[in-house]
Amino acid sequence: MWRSVRNYFSHALPGASRRWDPLLAVYYLTYACDFRCPYCSDGAQNPYYELRAKVLPPDRVLELLRRLRRACDNVVITGGEPLKYPQLDQVLRGLPSLGFDGVVFTTNGHDLAPHLEAVAGAVRYLVFSLDTLDHERADACFGVGQGALARILTNIDRAETWVGSGALREIIISAVATPDNLDDLRGLYAWCKRRGFRFALCPQLQGVHPNAALRDNQAYHELFDYLLAEKRSGGPVNGSPKYLEYMRDLRKFACRPFTTVAVAPEGGVFYPCLELGQEAGNLLEEPDLARIRALGEARFGPQPRCDNRCQSACALGFSLILNDPLSMVPEVWHNARNALKLG
């Protein structure tokens, strides 16, 4: 916790530090994934499942995470699909000894069942990617055959029985709003509300920019207005009201990329952010993030001034925490209260 406080003020105080003091680390354990979700891509619109990178053995993964732990309190393990990492349980069993305050694990959930015990022992927030409860539409989107959504929903049911056991405290459903699934998302939120799952919604990005068909889209705006009303009445919607307004309006914001450090499967650190896809150094070769930042600036130049882009949870969320902190007070209070309940 103390690192988060220290790192926050290193960004918030005048004359911001030239160090790299992240509030969150994001590690891409593997790019491998069997699913073919049409919106899945990096900042250059390359689908993650087409990216090629070697995976590290478990001991090197844990050493990499140990180095990230020295820099920040919270980590996201993601992909690709992290369940495709061949020695996942070994990594998960080693995670608690590193002492992260918060471990987030994102997954499509399709192959979760045999890993649930290891997940529950290491992960605080289990995030399922899910955009519809319509079986035909979902199965067509996933691209792995009939019955995929049914299997995922069964695994969500199984995961729910582990909440409160070990480290696991919350299930979050993360959805992507596209021009084609807007009619499905209210029903998905209602299902989350009934189940007590937090619902997180972001717009589809095509590369770094929101899908143009979402701008001035009445159904998209009405959906976020509905979620705003739910949020203000205490519904389990992720993000502050100001955050949801920015997502609704696809509004430009001042990015603070060094609040996050994103790391590729082999340890490469993206500078200044994942979306630009520029690796400044490898954390297993250079453990000092400040040095990696300096190397990135020497090679790629200072943080660029970007256009209206990257309406994602991390980029927008950390921007508001730093640039409009008062707007985040209700969300901080809400999360702190939930943390006390989840204990």
C-alpha positions, 0 to 999 in steps of 0.5 A: 500500500505504501508504494501506491501512496508514494507513487501517486504523489510522485505523479501528483506533486508539481515537478513530477518525478522523472522516475517510472513509479507505476500504480499498476503493472500489467504483465502479458504472460502469453499472447496465445489464445484460441479465441478469435474475438473480432475486436482483439488487437494491440495499438497497431491493430494486430490481433494478440493471437497473431503476435509471436513471443516466447514464453518464459519458464515459471522461475523467470516469470516469478523473477520478473514479477518480483522485480515488478513488485519492487516498483508497485503494489498491484499487478494484472496477469493477462494475455492473450489468454493466460490460461494458455500458459503451459505451467500456469499453476506453478506461477500462481502458486509462487505469486502469494510469496511476492506480496502484491496487494492486489492481483488481477487475472483476466481470462475468457474463462473457457479453460478455467476449471482445472486451475480454479484452486490455484487461481483462488489461492493467488488472485484477488480479482478474477476478471471474465471477458464477456460481451453477451449472454446470447449463446449463438452470438457469443459462440460465433464471436469466440470462434471455437465452436458451439457450447463455448459460452455454456462452458464459460458460464459453468466455469463462472458458477464454479469460480463463484463458489471459491470467492472468499476462499484463499485470496479470491475476493471478487468476480468482475465481468469486463465487456467491450461495447461494439456497434453490434452488441449494444442491445445485449449489454443491458441484459448482461449488466442486469445478470451481473447485478443479480449475481453480485458481480462488478460490471466494467464496460469499455468501448471497442478500440480499433488500434488506439481510437474508438470505433467511429461507429460509436461516436454520436451513436444514440444506443451507445450514449443511452447505454452509458446514461443507464449505467450512470444512473445505476452507478449513482443508485449504488449499482455494481458498475466499475468507474466513477460517474466522471469516468463513465461520462468520459467513456460515454462521450469518448472525450479527450483526456490528458494521459499519464502513461507512467502510472502503468508499466506494461510488460511483454511475455519475454520481459520487454517494457513498453515505452511509454505505453503498451499502445505505442508498442515500443520496447525500451528495455527488458526488465530481466536485463535492467531491473531499474524502471527509471533507467528503462524510461531514460533508455526509452526517451533516448531512443523514442523521444519524450512522451508524445502529445496524443490526439483523442484516443485510448479510452481504456480503463487504465489510461482514463482511470489513472488520468482522472485520479491524477488530473481530477482527483475529487471526481474519484472520491466517491469511487475510492470510498465505494471500493474501500467500503467493498474491500472492508466487506470482502476482508 
